[in-house]
Amino acid sequence: MFNCSNYENHPEDAEIGIATITNQERAALINSTMSERICTVCGSEFSAVTEESALTPYLVHDIERFKSFGYAIMKDVEIVG
C-alpha cells in the first residue's frame, strides 16, 4: 500500500493512496514505479506504508477492506503500464 504524502489535506471523499495487487516477483518494479508517480488529487509523491499478503480465497474481501480504508485498488499492470 502507498499513501500520498499529503493525504491529510485531501478532500474528505478522496482516496488516501493506492493499494496495489501484485506478486512477489513484481514487487520491486511496483515500488520503483510508485516512487516516480504523483497523486492525481494533489500532485504529491507516494510513499510505501505497508505490505500485506492475501490468499486468493480472501482477495475480494481484502479489496473491499482496502477500499473501506480509503485506498484506490490497482493491479500491477495498471501501475507499470
Steps between C-alpha positions, in 0.01 A plus 500: 500500500618850415378816670505841343744708704232770521187291552408687820415799278292306247128568476302276731375272220840458326719192537801512730713286272524186291489133593671300228428137427815326384723200564840485666686487168364839393515670841833675434373633166182630662697671780731661246214616279297641789800700621475692170122549499308796640153518651228597254312682777775735620821431305699374800727197506405155628677304771475131580330454836442128534497172314241230544457152366162373392388147438296465183176394675509823702598737220151644447469558873840671506407726210187613681699553821761713320225706337336555840833638628503752213735340249459481124563141384729443202652193338873498440451523122304824551788650700783417258294526182 
